[in-house]
Amino acid sequence: MRRMTRLLRHYLRNFASAVKAATTVLSEQLAPKCTPGEMEYFPLISAECDALVRVTERLTLLAEGPAKDGPSSVGTALEQAVVNIGRSYPTARLRVDADPKAVSAVVQKGASLAAAVVEIAVNAIEAASAGETVIRVSCASGSVDISVRDSGKGMNQETWTGMLRPFETSKLNRLGIGLSIAGKLVSGMDGKLCAAGCEGGFVVTIGVPTVGQEQAAQS
């Protein structure tokens, strides 16, 4: 089954890339012959191809995790997460409050941490609508906590537990795999994912162990 799903993701990604490439060529060749209304279809097709590629990438994260992973500072992982969030939600109200000690801490799997933060933050941004999403980073002895707070309506514990299962969602046009991806990636770092309601929103917290610089260098 794992091999079959891997092949399916591969075929879908290649199909989307081929269609986008063909669309680009056709739009250039047909531009003199098409009306402005007809030309509008080409960027729409390209956007759908990009969306399909993103879906295959997220399904790969759910099934296998990042292709390349290794030790990284929390700050580096967080910077990459913020960049990726901004690409999809450039107008989102995102604020990051980070303890300098936590930012300099090192985790064993930086790519996994960045991807988990992205999935949780995107979920929070969609829940918050026009509200602010806040990422807070703190550290304790041997671990770092990254909490993501939204300003949405929140959810009860039963709903939260359900959302940790793949393909369960209350949102239209969504796969329902974001929190499942985050949960799997955090578990792969020997960390924990927990959530709690708060006044005016909901908070999801990632807790992962840190490693020493020497241990990271040997990995």
Backbone as ProteinMPNN parsed JSONL, in Angstrom:
{"seq_chain_A": "MRRMTRLLRHYLRNFASAVKAATTVLSEQLAPKCTPGEMEYFPLISAECDALVRVTERLTLLAEGPAKDGPSSVGTALEQAVVNIGRSYPTARLRVDADPKAVSAVVQKGASLAAAVVEIAVNAIEAASAGETVIRVSCASGSVDISVRDSGKGMNQETWTGMLRPFETSKLNRLGIGLSIAGKLVSGMDGKLCAAGCEGGFVVTIGVPTVGQEQAAQS", "coords_chain_A": {"N_chain_A": [[0.826, -1.201, 0.0], [1.941, 1.25, 0.785], [3.875, 1.623, -1.202], [2.205, 1.831, -3.399], [0.739, 4.191, -2.878], [2.825, 5.97, -2.935], [3.633, 5.87, -5.613], [1.298, 6.84, -6.791], [1.243, 9.492, -5.84], [3.528, 10.375, -7.113], [2.832, 10.145, -9.85], [0.67, 11.949, -9.978], [1.938, 14.37, -9.331], [3.754, 14.597, -11.469], [1.936, 14.707, -13.582], [0.569, 17.119, -13.065], [2.694, 18.927, -13.312], [3.375, 18.573, -16.011], [1.018, 19.375, -17.318], [0.928, 22.071, -16.536], [3.261, 23.035, -17.784], [2.618, 22.613, -20.483], [0.414, 24.275, -20.67], [1.587, 26.783, -20.332], [3.124, 27.005, -22.68], [1.104, 26.841, -24.656], [-0.417, 29.113, -24.027], [1.305, 31.147, -24.774], [1.564, 30.694, -27.507], [-1.051, 30.867, -28.443], [-1.927, 33.335, -27.736], [-2.11, 35.557, -29.628], [-4.4, 34.832, -31.001], [-6.514, 34.394, -29.297], [-9.276, 35.651, -27.334], [-9.35, 38.172, -24.697], [-10.929, 37.13, -22.602], [-10.813, 34.378, -23.069], [-8.106, 33.95, -22.661], [-7.9, 34.158, -19.94], [-8.308, 31.677, -18.855], [-5.945, 30.238, -18.874], [-4.045, 31.071, -16.765], [-5.64, 30.229, -14.651], [-5.723, 27.44, -14.958], [-3.018, 26.87, -14.539], [-2.78, 27.66, -11.874], [-4.401, 25.762, -10.625], [-2.913, 23.486, -11.16], [-0.623, 24.019, -9.638], [-1.802, 23.915, -7.124], [-2.481, 21.209, -7.005], [0.056, 20.047, -6.971], [0.935, 20.983, -4.488], [-0.806, 19.595, -2.84], [0.045, 16.939, -3.256], [2.581, 17.159, -2.139], [1.974, 17.64, 0.547], [0.628, 15.309, 1.192], [2.743, 13.566, 0.975], [4.3, 14.446, 3.122], [2.619, 13.616, 5.177], [2.702, 10.851, 4.845], [5.433, 10.13, 4.769], [7.106, 12.094, 5.797], [9.496, 14.905, 5.75], [11.683, 15.061, 2.885], [14.377, 15.681, 3.176], [16.06, 16.039, 6.158], [17.298, 17.125, 9.337], [19.537, 18.149, 12.046], [18.886, 21.403, 13.393], [18.778, 24.878, 14.258], [16.223, 26.269, 16.335], [15.453, 28.8, 15.603], [16.168, 28.951, 12.862], [14.46, 26.999, 11.779], [12.018, 28.161, 12.418], [12.117, 30.569, 10.961], [12.035, 29.55, 8.34], [9.512, 28.407, 8.394], [7.861, 30.686, 8.706], [8.376, 32.02, 6.297], [7.281, 30.17, 4.445], [4.617, 30.182, 5.264], [3.936, 32.81, 4.647], [4.012, 32.745, 1.865], [1.687, 31.41, 1.117], [-0.255, 32.795, 2.515], [-0.103, 35.797, 2.263], [-1.229, 38.138, 3.302], [-1.888, 37.634, 5.882], [-2.336, 38.232, 9.381], [0.213, 37.837, 11.218], [2.108, 37.225, 14.062], [5.189, 36.925, 15.767], [6.535, 35.925, 18.772], [9.407, 35.406, 20.412], [11.591, 33.79, 22.65], [14.947, 34.582, 23.011], [16.79, 32.619, 23.884], [15.418, 30.284, 23.315], [15.266, 30.411, 20.546], [17.902, 30.001, 19.767], [18.296, 27.408, 20.493], [18.807, 23.934, 19.617], [17.267, 21.528, 17.557], [16.612, 18.084, 16.723], [15.402, 17.525, 14.265], [15.011, 19.754, 12.034], [13.596, 20.409, 9.648], [11.258, 18.973, 9.936], [10.167, 20.22, 12.186], [9.737, 22.831, 11.194], [7.845, 22.295, 9.163], [5.717, 21.278, 10.692], [5.013, 23.512, 12.224], [4.119, 25.204, 10.188], [1.799, 23.836, 9.26], [0.143, 23.933, 11.538], [-0.038, 26.696, 11.993], [-1.224, 27.601, 9.602], [-3.706, 26.379, 9.822], [-4.609, 27.795, 12.037], [-4.664, 30.427, 11.037], [-6.652, 30.217, 9.086], [-8.786, 29.683, 10.744], [-8.903, 31.981, 12.224], [-9.667, 33.959, 10.517], [-9.895, 37.264, 9.842], [-8.503, 37.893, 12.07], [-5.717, 38.026, 14.44], [-2.872, 35.881, 14.378], [-0.761, 34.301, 16.61], [2.518, 33.298, 17.222], [4.343, 31.82, 19.693], [7.449, 31.292, 21.255], [9.219, 29.421, 23.544], [11.509, 28.185, 26.063], [12.601, 25.415, 28.049], [14.431, 23.441, 30.41], [16.137, 21.341, 28.409], [14.163, 21.216, 26.436], [11.898, 22.704, 24.01], [9.143, 24.865, 23.516], [6.616, 25.606, 21.211], [3.999, 27.589, 20.666], [0.905, 28.141, 19.046], [-1.433, 30.525, 18.599], [-4.775, 31.229, 17.804], [-7.455, 33.48, 16.847], [-9.967, 32.545, 16.658], [-13.117, 30.732, 16.919], [-12.586, 28.612, 18.51], [-12.547, 25.199, 19.831], [-13.964, 22.126, 21.071], [-12.662, 19.419, 23.145], [-13.262, 16.95, 22.013], [-13.665, 17.55, 19.319], [-11.111, 18.461, 18.689], [-9.577, 16.109, 19.066], [-10.649, 14.568, 17.009], [-9.784, 15.997, 14.774], [-7.153, 15.384, 14.662], [-7.054, 13.065, 13.345], [-6.509, 11.781, 10.075], [-8.021, 13.375, 7.22], [-10.379, 14.292, 8.365], [-12.474, 16.939, 8.715], [-14.104, 20.082, 9.203], [-14.197, 22.028, 7.393], [-14.998, 23.372, 4.227], [-13.779, 22.286, 1.049], [-11.275, 21.436, 1.934], [-8.631, 19.202, 2.844], [-8.24, 18.158, 5.378], [-5.891, 17.31, 6.699], [-3.914, 18.707, 7.941], [-3.412, 19.017, 10.82], [-3.003, 16.361, 11.348], [-0.652, 15.841, 9.93], [1.079, 17.539, 11.358], [0.959, 16.329, 13.904], [2.093, 13.809, 13.385], [4.69, 14.497, 12.541], [5.698, 15.812, 14.792], [5.588, 13.737, 16.651], [7.526, 12.12, 15.515], [9.74, 13.472, 16.293], [9.994, 12.822, 18.87], [8.361, 14.37, 20.388], [5.569, 16.281, 21.757], [2.163, 17.076, 21.064], [-0.263, 19.323, 21.903], [-3.381, 20.877, 22.937], [-5.475, 23.654, 23.836], [-8.305, 25.544, 24.891], [-8.658, 29.108, 24.974], [-9.152, 32.467, 26.173], [-10.949, 34.062, 23.798], [-9.967, 32.525, 21.673], [-7.904, 29.786, 20.485], [-5.319, 27.544, 21.374], [-2.566, 25.806, 20.137], [0.062, 23.709, 20.979], [3.408, 22.841, 20.413], [5.731, 20.66, 21.736], [9.048, 19.885, 21.929], [12.048, 17.936, 22.32], [15.352, 19.282, 22.867], [18.713, 19.297, 21.509], [22.228, 19.017, 22.256], [24.904, 21.098, 20.934], [27.165, 19.598, 20.23], [26.123, 17.02, 19.981], [24.388, 17.43, 17.862], [26.205, 18.001, 15.815], [27.401, 15.561, 15.425], [25.428, 14.085, 14.265]], "CA_chain_A": [[0.0, 0.0, 0.0], [2.811, 2.432, 0.836], [4.472, 1.785, -2.527], [1.154, 2.268, -4.308], [0.449, 5.602, -2.635], [3.987, 6.748, -3.374], [3.532, 5.951, -7.071], [0.177, 7.706, -7.112], [1.687, 10.873, -5.635], [4.508, 10.66, -8.168], [2.107, 10.342, -11.105], [-0.114, 13.18, -9.876], [2.862, 15.499, -9.383], [4.249, 14.702, -12.843], [0.817, 15.128, -14.425], [0.342, 18.542, -12.837], [3.826, 19.67, -13.876], [3.282, 18.504, -17.47], [-0.109, 20.207, -17.749], [1.318, 23.468, -16.363], [4.226, 23.369, -18.827], [1.883, 22.686, -21.748], [-0.436, 25.466, -20.602], [2.446, 27.944, -20.55], [3.462, 27.051, -24.11], [-0.11, 27.145, -25.416], [-0.834, 30.498, -23.798], [2.187, 32.012, -25.56], [1.306, 30.498, -28.931], [-2.423, 31.219, -28.794], [-2.24, 34.699, -27.29], [-2.593, 36.447, -30.707], [-5.656, 34.351, -31.575], [-7.554, 34.259, -28.265], [-9.815, 36.862, -26.723], [-8.919, 38.313, -23.3], [-11.694, 36.213, -21.759], [-10.28, 33.027, -23.26], [-6.767, 33.905, -22.075], [-8.001, 34.073, -18.481], [-8.333, 30.283, -18.427], [-4.595, 29.683, -18.75], [-3.53, 31.186, -15.385], [-6.469, 29.421, -13.749], [-5.245, 26.059, -15.073], [-1.708, 26.819, -13.881], [-2.994, 27.733, -10.426], [-4.912, 24.46, -10.186], [-1.773, 22.555, -11.198], [0.185, 24.314, -8.455], [-2.538, 23.413, -5.963], [-2.361, 19.751, -7.002], [1.414, 19.74, -6.527], [0.985, 21.211, -3.035], [-1.522, 18.483, -2.206], [0.921, 15.756, -3.259], [3.668, 17.406, -1.185], [1.448, 17.481, 1.903], [0.37, 13.877, 1.378], [4.056, 12.959, 1.207], [4.637, 14.75, 4.512], [1.805, 12.76, 6.038], [3.094, 9.447, 4.703], [6.858, 9.841, 4.9], [7.863, 13.183, 6.397], [10.335, 15.646, 4.801], [12.683, 14.271, 2.161], [15.672, 15.984, 3.791], [15.861, 16.518, 7.522], [18.495, 17.029, 10.154], [19.609, 19.126, 13.134], [18.736, 22.807, 13.026], [18.35, 25.741, 15.343], [14.798, 26.573, 16.329], [15.304, 30.039, 14.855], [16.204, 28.644, 11.431], [13.216, 26.303, 11.447], [10.923, 29.124, 12.527], [12.222, 31.475, 9.816], [11.554, 28.838, 7.157], [8.067, 28.266, 8.539], [7.225, 31.987, 8.453], [8.471, 32.257, 4.851], [6.317, 29.308, 3.764], [3.274, 30.672, 5.583], [3.735, 34.038, 3.895], [3.774, 32.449, 0.452], [0.289, 31.026, 0.937], [-1.137, 33.779, 3.152], [0.719, 37.013, 2.354], [-1.904, 39.224, 4.03], [-2.268, 37.171, 7.218], [-1.791, 38.968, 10.529], [1.025, 36.856, 11.933], [3.084, 37.827, 14.978], [6.077, 35.935, 16.387], [7.195, 36.319, 20.022], [10.344, 34.312, 20.665], [12.657, 33.909, 23.634], [16.229, 34.406, 22.325], [17.394, 31.341, 24.255], [14.702, 29.232, 22.592], [15.617, 30.532, 19.129], [19.238, 29.452, 19.551], [18.302, 25.978, 20.819], [18.914, 23.047, 18.456], [16.414, 20.341, 17.547], [17.172, 17.026, 15.894], [14.8, 17.517, 12.927], [14.573, 21.107, 11.769], [12.59, 20.456, 8.582], [10.005, 18.474, 10.511], [9.624, 21.26, 13.056], [9.228, 23.909, 10.346], [6.624, 21.84, 8.494], [4.662, 21.163, 11.696], [4.579, 24.882, 12.552], [3.346, 25.695, 9.043], [0.477, 23.219, 9.239], [-0.649, 24.434, 12.669], [-0.284, 28.115, 11.788], [-2.204, 27.744, 8.516], [-4.999, 26.026, 10.407], [-4.99, 28.91, 12.909], [-4.98, 31.579, 10.193], [-7.961, 29.984, 8.484], [-9.789, 29.767, 11.809], [-8.946, 33.345, 12.754], [-10.194, 34.863, 9.501], [-9.144, 38.521, 9.799], [-7.845, 38.096, 13.359], [-4.269, 37.84, 14.529], [-2.324, 34.59, 14.782], [0.463, 34.575, 17.367], [3.418, 32.176, 17.474], [5.227, 32.109, 20.825], [8.497, 30.281, 21.414], [9.861, 29.473, 24.857], [12.309, 26.994, 26.302], [12.838, 24.924, 29.4], [15.608, 22.578, 30.419], [16.094, 20.185, 27.512], [13.025, 21.197, 25.507], [11.395, 23.984, 23.525], [7.707, 24.881, 23.249], [6.14, 26.564, 20.223], [2.535, 27.632, 20.729], [0.251, 28.916, 17.992], [-2.745, 30.946, 19.095], [-5.627, 31.909, 16.842], [-8.509, 34.292, 17.442], [-11.21, 31.994, 16.145], [-14.172, 30.344, 17.847], [-12.127, 27.523, 19.368], [-13.174, 23.889, 19.639], [-13.923, 21.293, 22.266], [-11.637, 18.384, 23.114], [-13.685, 15.895, 21.089], [-13.384, 18.032, 17.961], [-9.647, 18.47, 18.559], [-9.128, 14.729, 18.89], [-11.053, 14.14, 15.674], [-8.986, 16.673, 13.756], [-5.833, 14.75, 14.599], [-7.173, 11.934, 12.427], [-6.455, 12.269, 8.69], [-9.195, 13.553, 6.366], [-11.558, 14.728, 9.12], [-12.482, 18.391, 8.753], [-15.395, 20.76, 9.103], [-14.03, 23.084, 6.405], [-15.241, 23.017, 2.841], [-12.632, 22.353, 0.145], [-10.037, 21.174, 2.662], [-8.378, 17.765, 2.995], [-8.29, 17.734, 6.778], [-4.679, 16.547, 7.059], [-2.916, 19.598, 8.523], [-3.054, 18.647, 12.186], [-2.475, 14.99, 11.287], [0.745, 15.976, 9.535], [1.808, 18.104, 12.489], [1.049, 15.319, 14.945], [3.043, 12.756, 12.998], [6.036, 15.05, 12.528], [6.1, 16.058, 16.177], [5.834, 12.417, 17.242], [8.807, 11.661, 14.981], [10.805, 14.178, 17.01], [9.807, 12.447, 20.28], [7.719, 15.501, 21.034], [4.148, 16.179, 22.068], [1.278, 18.091, 20.503], [-1.438, 19.455, 22.762], [-4.183, 22.053, 22.629], [-6.372, 24.107, 24.898], [-9.03, 26.765, 24.605], [-8.239, 30.286, 25.724], [-10.093, 33.565, 25.992], [-10.905, 34.634, 22.457], [-9.248, 31.745, 20.679], [-7.491, 28.405, 20.709], [-3.855, 27.451, 21.345], [-1.954, 24.497, 19.885], [1.458, 23.805, 21.415], [4.382, 21.805, 20.082], [6.82, 20.521, 22.69], [10.041, 18.943, 21.401], [13.336, 17.971, 23.031], [16.481, 19.907, 22.184], [19.964, 18.533, 21.581], [23.41, 19.851, 22.39], [25.605, 21.396, 19.691], [28.064, 18.491, 19.908], [25.308, 15.902, 19.531], [23.888, 17.787, 16.542], [27.302, 17.908, 14.861], [27.701, 14.154, 15.184], [24.309, 13.444, 13.559]], "C_chain_A": [[0.872, 1.268, 0.0], [3.44, 2.691, -0.517], [3.437, 2.304, -3.52], [0.842, 3.752, -4.128], [1.608, 6.487, -3.075], [3.961, 6.93, -4.888], [2.411, 6.893, -7.488], [0.555, 9.173, -6.937], [2.662, 11.297, -6.723], [3.804, 10.961, -9.487], [1.316, 11.644, -11.097], [0.781, 14.416, -9.995], [3.381, 15.688, -10.806], [3.161, 15.181, -13.793], [0.586, 16.635, -14.299], [1.456, 19.378, -13.46], [3.754, 19.704, -15.401], [2.159, 19.398, -17.995], [0.251, 21.693, -17.628], [2.296, 23.898, -17.45], [3.538, 23.524, -20.176], [1.005, 23.935, -21.801], [0.373, 26.736, -20.872], [2.778, 28.113, -22.028], [2.243, 27.449, -24.942], [-0.546, 28.59, -25.247], [0.006, 31.47, -24.612], [1.856, 31.914, -27.053], [-0.081, 30.996, -29.345], [-2.811, 32.643, -28.421], [-2.736, 35.605, -28.419], [-3.987, 36.072, -31.228], [-6.814, 34.333, -30.576], [-8.037, 35.629, -27.784], [-9.288, 36.975, -25.295], [-9.654, 37.363, -22.361], [-11.176, 34.79, -21.854], [-8.896, 32.886, -22.617], [-6.804, 33.777, -20.555], [-7.971, 32.627, -17.978], [-6.93, 29.726, -18.181], [-4.003, 29.865, -17.351], [-4.358, 30.397, -14.375], [-6.02, 27.958, -13.765], [-3.907, 25.902, -14.366], [-1.85, 26.833, -12.367], [-3.516, 26.406, -9.875], [-3.808, 23.406, -10.196], [-0.87, 22.762, -9.989], [-0.48, 23.771, -7.197], [-2.431, 21.893, -5.868], [-0.969, 19.325, -6.548], [1.539, 19.917, -5.016], [0.281, 20.093, -2.28], [-0.636, 17.249, -2.147], [2.068, 15.927, -2.269], [3.191, 17.191, 0.254], [1.113, 16.014, 2.191], [1.68, 13.121, 1.619], [4.531, 13.227, 2.627], [3.89, 13.832, 5.464], [2.294, 11.321, 6.014], [4.536, 9.183, 5.097], [7.659, 10.91, 5.627], [8.707, 13.886, 5.355], [11.371, 14.763, 4.143], [14.066, 14.455, 2.768], [15.428, 16.595, 5.158], [17.149, 16.344, 8.302], [18.501, 18.107, 11.219], [19.541, 20.558, 12.627], [18.419, 23.607, 14.272], [16.852, 25.995, 15.222], [14.54, 27.832, 15.504], [15.274, 29.813, 13.356], [14.92, 27.965, 10.984], [12.036, 27.262, 11.451], [10.931, 30.102, 11.356], [11.68, 30.817, 8.547], [10.042, 28.677, 7.207], [7.342, 29.567, 8.199], [7.256, 32.319, 6.962], [7.418, 31.449, 4.106], [4.874, 29.734, 4.035], [2.956, 31.916, 4.757], [3.464, 33.813, 2.423], [2.31, 32.13, 0.189], [-0.684, 32.069, 1.47], [-0.375, 35.099, 3.353], [0.083, 38.147, 3.155], [-2.292, 38.82, 5.455], [-1.615, 38.028, 8.295], [-1.071, 37.956, 11.427], [2.054, 37.579, 12.79], [3.882, 36.718, 15.652], [6.732, 36.558, 17.619], [8.109, 35.171, 20.436], [11.371, 34.69, 21.72], [13.99, 33.665, 22.914], [16.916, 33.077, 22.655], [16.739, 30.187, 23.5], [15.084, 29.228, 21.116], [16.974, 29.889, 18.843], [19.328, 27.961, 19.89], [18.292, 25.151, 19.535], [17.987, 21.849, 18.622], [16.971, 19.337, 16.542], [16.651, 17.059, 14.459], [14.195, 18.883, 12.626], [13.486, 21.206, 10.713], [11.235, 19.982, 9.089], [9.353, 19.53, 11.392], [9.026, 22.391, 12.234], [7.907, 23.514, 9.69], [5.453, 21.733, 9.468], [4.115, 22.538, 12.065], [3.724, 25.447, 11.429], [1.932, 25.139, 9.073], [-0.409, 23.769, 10.352], [-1.002, 25.903, 12.46], [-1.305, 28.362, 10.683], [-3.605, 27.42, 9.018], [-5.519, 27.167, 11.28], [-5.402, 30.137, 12.1], [-6.352, 31.425, 9.555], [-9.075, 30.077, 9.519], [-9.979, 31.199, 12.279], [-9.557, 34.335, 11.789], [-9.336, 36.13, 9.463], [-8.398, 38.788, 11.102], [-6.365, 37.801, 13.315], [-3.926, 36.417, 14.965], [-0.962, 34.851, 15.424], [1.24, 33.279, 17.581], [4.36, 32.578, 18.604], [6.195, 30.949, 21.014], [9.168, 30.477, 22.761], [10.648, 28.188, 25.063], [12.386, 26.684, 27.782], [14.073, 24.036, 29.323], [15.401, 21.379, 29.504], [14.944, 20.149, 26.543], [12.663, 22.619, 25.082], [9.911, 23.831, 23.217], [7.398, 25.962, 22.219], [4.62, 26.511, 20.24], [2.008, 28.548, 19.64], [-1.164, 29.233, 18.466], [-3.525, 31.648, 17.994], [-6.648, 32.762, 17.587], [-9.874, 33.852, 16.909], [-12.182, 31.619, 17.251], [-13.738, 29.234, 18.804], [-12.837, 26.225, 19.048], [-13.103, 23.122, 20.944], [-12.919, 20.166, 22.082], [-11.987, 17.273, 22.134], [-13.384, 16.287, 19.646], [-11.885, 18.031, 17.697], [-9.114, 17.07, 18.305], [-9.47, 14.222, 17.501], [-10.196, 14.743, 14.587], [-7.574, 16.119, 13.661], [-5.853, 13.512, 13.704], [-7.205, 12.461, 10.993], [-7.833, 12.342, 8.039], [-10.486, 13.823, 7.136], [-11.491, 16.246, 9.26], [-13.903, 18.923, 8.646], [-15.353, 21.861, 8.047], [-14.3, 22.562, 5.001], [-13.958, 23.164, 2.033], [-11.292, 22.208, 0.866], [-9.885, 19.667, 2.856], [-8.514, 17.288, 4.436], [-7.079, 16.923, 7.188], [-3.649, 17.414, 7.778], [-2.467, 19.19, 9.912], [-2.544, 17.215, 12.259], [-1.003, 15.001, 10.909], [1.571, 16.48, 10.712], [2.007, 17.07, 13.588], [2.07, 14.248, 14.634], [4.477, 13.276, 13.036], [6.559, 15.289, 13.94], [6.407, 14.747, 16.888], [7.176, 11.86, 16.772], [9.992, 12.357, 15.602], [10.775, 13.845, 18.502], [9.194, 13.592, 21.074], [6.248, 15.238, 21.307], [3.403, 17.351, 21.445], [0.034, 18.154, 21.376], [-2.155, 20.759, 22.439], [-5.075, 22.403, 23.798], [-7.081, 25.368, 24.438], [-8.495, 27.903, 25.453], [-9.252, 31.39, 25.447], [-9.917, 34.174, 24.599], [-10.131, 33.838, 21.444], [-8.909, 30.346, 21.128], [-5.978, 28.345, 20.553], [-3.43, 26.004, 21.117], [-0.464, 24.629, 20.192], [2.259, 22.574, 20.999], [5.452, 21.805, 21.167], [7.796, 19.48, 22.184], [11.339, 19.043, 22.193], [14.4, 18.677, 22.198], [17.707, 19.023, 22.342], [21.117, 19.503, 21.735], [24.09, 20.063, 21.054], [26.499, 20.225, 19.272], [27.277, 17.304, 19.367], [24.775, 16.167, 18.128], [24.966, 17.631, 15.479], [27.648, 16.476, 14.498], [26.621, 13.455, 14.375], [24.498, 13.503, 12.054]], "O_chain_A": [[0.572, 2.234, -0.701], [3.535, 3.841, -0.948], [3.756, 3.123, -4.382], [0.698, 4.484, -5.107], [1.403, 7.613, -3.529], [4.236, 8.02, -5.389], [2.564, 7.66, -8.438], [0.229, 10.006, -7.783], [2.628, 12.433, -7.196], [4.145, 11.93, -10.165], [1.292, 12.363, -12.096], [0.431, 15.384, -10.67], [3.442, 16.815, -11.297], [3.426, 15.967, -14.703], [0.429, 17.335, -15.299], [1.192, 20.417, -14.065], [4.034, 20.733, -16.016], [2.328, 20.095, -18.996], [-0.08, 22.485, -18.511], [2.182, 25.002, -17.983], [3.835, 24.453, -20.926], [0.873, 24.57, -22.847], [-0.095, 27.648, -21.554], [2.723, 29.219, -22.564], [2.343, 28.296, -25.829], [-0.993, 29.225, -26.202], [-0.496, 32.489, -25.086], [1.867, 32.915, -27.769], [-0.264, 31.486, -30.46], [-3.903, 33.102, -28.757], [-3.689, 36.357, -28.214], [-4.671, 36.902, -31.827], [-7.975, 34.263, -30.979], [-7.307, 36.619, -27.824], [-8.826, 35.982, -24.733], [-9.056, 36.845, -21.418], [-11.104, 34.078, -20.852], [-8.558, 31.825, -22.092], [-5.83, 33.33, -19.95], [-7.649, 32.377, -16.817], [-6.76, 28.828, -17.357], [-3.496, 28.895, -16.787], [-3.833, 29.949, -13.357], [-5.946, 27.314, -12.718], [-3.684, 24.912, -13.671], [-1.141, 26.118, -11.659], [-3.121, 25.979, -8.79], [-3.777, 22.531, -9.331], [-0.406, 21.796, -9.383], [0.187, 23.234, -6.314], [-2.305, 21.349, -4.771], [-0.831, 18.344, -5.816], [2.17, 19.103, -4.341], [0.722, 19.691, -1.204], [-0.565, 16.582, -1.114], [2.486, 14.962, -1.629], [3.914, 16.631, 1.077], [1.297, 15.541, 3.312], [1.715, 12.152, 2.378], [5.099, 12.345, 3.271], [4.456, 13.332, 6.436], [2.3, 10.647, 7.044], [4.843, 8.147, 5.686], [8.791, 10.652, 6.036], [8.657, 13.516, 4.182], [11.883, 13.828, 4.759], [14.839, 13.502, 2.864], [14.673, 17.559, 5.292], [17.988, 15.512, 7.959], [17.565, 18.904, 11.293], [20.074, 20.881, 11.565], [17.857, 23.079, 15.232], [16.29, 25.94, 14.128], [13.538, 27.924, 14.795], [14.458, 30.406, 12.65], [14.357, 28.304, 9.944], [11.159, 27.185, 10.59], [9.875, 30.431, 10.815], [10.956, 31.445, 7.775], [9.366, 28.796, 6.185], [6.334, 29.556, 7.492], [6.279, 32.838, 6.421], [6.735, 31.979, 3.23], [4.018, 29.657, 3.154], [1.851, 32.061, 4.233], [2.761, 34.604, 1.794], [1.755, 32.528, -0.835], [-1.792, 32.218, 0.957], [-0.047, 35.466, 4.482], [0.792, 39.029, 3.639], [-2.955, 39.585, 6.155], [-0.485, 38.49, 8.139], [-1.682, 37.312, 12.279], [2.783, 38.442, 12.301], [3.324, 35.698, 16.057], [7.399, 37.589, 17.525], [7.634, 34.087, 20.774], [11.946, 35.777, 21.683], [14.145, 32.63, 22.266], [17.554, 32.479, 21.789], [17.408, 29.237, 23.095], [15.212, 28.166, 20.506], [17.166, 29.296, 17.782], [20.34, 27.323, 19.598], [17.826, 25.613, 18.494], [17.929, 21.235, 19.688], [17.709, 19.701, 15.626], [17.363, 16.669, 13.534], [13.028, 19.141, 12.92], [12.552, 21.995, 10.858], [10.196, 20.525, 8.715], [8.137, 19.717, 11.353], [7.931, 22.865, 12.537], [6.962, 24.302, 9.663], [4.32, 22.06, 9.113], [2.905, 22.714, 12.203], [2.713, 26.099, 11.688], [0.967, 25.89, 8.927], [-1.589, 24.041, 10.128], [-2.133, 26.313, 12.719], [-2.159, 29.239, 10.814], [-4.571, 28.105, 8.68], [-6.711, 27.473, 11.271], [-6.376, 30.808, 12.439], [-7.125, 32.381, 9.49], [-10.186, 30.503, 9.202], [-11.074, 31.589, 12.684], [-9.93, 35.439, 12.187], [-8.165, 36.067, 9.089], [-7.725, 39.812, 11.223], [-5.827, 37.383, 12.29], [-4.603, 35.831, 15.809], [-0.116, 35.538, 14.851], [0.691, 32.287, 18.06], [5.09, 33.562, 18.486], [5.812, 29.782, 20.944], [9.631, 31.572, 23.08], [10.474, 27.219, 24.325], [12.256, 27.558, 28.639], [14.684, 23.909, 28.262], [14.583, 20.504, 29.791], [14.752, 19.134, 25.873], [13.067, 23.597, 25.71], [9.476, 22.793, 22.718], [7.862, 27.096, 22.339], [4.025, 25.499, 19.87], [2.588, 29.595, 19.35], [-1.977, 28.339, 18.7], [-3.009, 32.547, 17.331], [-6.691, 32.759, 18.817], [-10.791, 34.654, 16.735], [-12.089, 32.116, 18.373], [-14.425, 28.945, 19.783], [-13.631, 26.154, 18.111], [-12.287, 23.425, 21.814], [-12.386, 19.977, 20.989], [-11.099, 16.713, 21.492], [-12.912, 15.473, 18.852], [-11.438, 17.648, 16.615], [-8.284, 16.872, 17.418], [-8.67, 13.522, 16.88], [-9.906, 14.087, 13.586], [-6.877, 16.363, 12.677], [-4.803, 12.978, 13.347], [-7.851, 13.472, 10.719], [-8.694, 11.494, 8.271], [-11.575, 13.604, 6.606], [-10.554, 16.776, 9.857], [-14.782, 18.284, 8.068], [-16.349, 22.55, 7.826], [-13.886, 21.461, 4.637], [-13.148, 24.053, 2.295], [-10.292, 22.792, 0.449], [-10.87, 18.946, 3.013], [-8.867, 16.134, 4.679], [-7.205, 15.956, 7.939], [-2.606, 16.905, 8.188], [-1.271, 19.033, 10.157], [-1.742, 16.885, 13.133], [-0.2, 14.269, 11.487], [2.625, 15.927, 11.027], [3.1, 16.95, 14.142], [2.826, 13.825, 15.509], [5.379, 12.582, 13.506], [7.718, 15.004, 14.242], [7.376, 14.658, 17.642], [7.882, 11.204, 17.539], [11.126, 11.899, 15.464], [11.442, 14.499, 19.304], [9.463, 13.763, 22.263], [5.748, 14.129, 21.117], [3.931, 18.455, 21.315], [-0.645, 17.145, 21.566], [-1.614, 21.631, 21.759], [-5.388, 21.561, 24.639], [-6.523, 26.165, 23.684], [-7.942, 27.678, 26.529], [-10.111, 31.247, 24.577], [-8.866, 34.728, 24.276], [-9.673, 34.394, 20.446], [-9.537, 29.791, 22.029], [-5.416, 29.023, 19.692], [-3.877, 25.095, 21.815], [0.191, 25.557, 19.718], [1.844, 21.434, 21.206], [6.018, 22.854, 21.478], [7.43, 18.316, 22.021], [11.689, 20.118, 22.681], [14.347, 18.664, 20.968], [17.744, 18.126, 23.184], [20.999, 20.678, 21.386], [23.877, 19.282, 20.126], [26.578, 19.899, 18.088], [27.702, 16.655, 18.412], [24.712, 15.259, 17.3], [24.684, 17.182, 14.368], [28.131, 16.205, 13.399], [26.847, 12.364, 13.851], [23.652, 13.012, 11.306]]}, "name": "protein", "num_of_chains": 1, "seq": "MRRMTRLLRHYLRNFASAVKAATTVLSEQLAPKCTPGEMEYFPLISAECDALVRVTERLTLLAEGPAKDGPSSVGTALEQAVVNIGRSYPTARLRVDADPKAVSAVVQKGASLAAAVVEIAVNAIEAASAGETVIRVSCASGSVDISVRDSGKGMNQETWTGMLRPFETSKLNRLGIGLSIAGKLVSGMDGKLCAAGCEGGFVVTIGVPTVGQEQAAQS"}
